[in-house]
Amino acid sequence: MNSNVRIEEYVPLGDFIIVSFERDQPKIEAKFKKLDGAFLEAFRNKIEFVKDLESSLVLTTEQSRVTAALYAEAAAFNKEVNFLSSYFKGVGLPTAAVTKMKDLLFSDNIEGALLELKAVRQLARANEAALVAEGMEADYLDKMDATYTSMSAKNVMQNTIMNNRKTLVSNNRAHYDELYDYVATVAEKGKIVFKGTRVEDQYTISDLIKRMRAPKRKDDDDEEERED
């Protein structure tokens, strides 16, 4: 496996490069006889095989959804906690735990932030009357409890999905290695055949990865909608 390519990018990378290879296969085969029609078909089959493995768990899509929801909730909570910090100061309570929790939330260290949140909740509960008198909403700590429960559940789900992916990759490492071997072989030969042309970039793995990771622009979406 290539350490510069994320495991979830193996299939998209294969999809990217096989489009060019299907178009250019006769030219490449003319110089490299092993990259014949049978090689192309085997490459297609390997991509589909790994796709089937991943679709059985819907790993990438589900992990992205859960991660986005978790980090969005953490960011919103981090902003809300500014009020709690002010209430703590107002009644003379130490704010170190709140500050540490905010730092952990900011750095997306959810597990660490949840541990600090437990300490903050206990201190806030013990001084609830004084904090309410300072201006804290009466149901603020109940909302905090709900946030703790929600973020904990999402964090568990995210860890479960990540562990499932690790297990999937571990159990099928050979297939991921074989898929990358196809990609690397086509990329190497394609770059040689099309050296110095505009097509060379289509066989350069680093360029393909940049295209895959580039954020989708709004005008791209608009263009797709116009073409439908």
C-alpha positions, 0 to 999 in steps of 0.5 A: 500500500502507498502511505501517501494514499488514504485507504478510502481513496483506493477505489476512487483512484482506480475509477479515475485512472481506469477511465484514461486507461480504457481510452488509451489502452491500445496505445499503451499496449503497443508499447507494453504488451502485458497491459492488454485487454485481459489486463484491463478486464482484470483491473475492472474486476478488481475495482468492482470487487473492492467496491463490493467489499466496502458497500457491504458496510457503507463505510466511507459515506456513513463515516463522513456523515457521522464525523460531520455531525459530530464535529458540527455539534462539538463546534456549536457546543464549544461556542455555547460554553463561552457563556458557562465560562463567564458564569463560572467566573461570575460566581468565583468558580475555577474555569481551568476545566472549561478552558481545557474542554474548549481547547480539546473541542477546538482540536477535535479531540472528542474523547478528551473533551467528553472526559473534561465535560464530565468534570465541568458538569459535576462542578456546575451541578454542585453550584447550579443555584449560584450559576442560575442567579448569575444568569445561567438558564435554568435548563442549561445543565439539562441541555448540557447533559443532552449534548454529552449523551448525543456527542458520546453516542456519535463518538461511539458510532464513529469509532465503531465505523472506523474499527469496522473499516480497519477490520475490513482492510485487515481481512482483505489487505491482499485485495487492496494491495492488488488494486493499488498494484494495478493503479501503479502499473497503469500510472507508470506505463501511462506516464512513459507513453504520454511523457511531455503531453497533456495526457501525462497528468492523467497518469500521475498519481499525485495529480489525481489525488489532488483532483480527488481531494479538491473541494467541490465548488458551487459553480461545479454543482450549478454546471451539473444541474444545467447539464441534467 
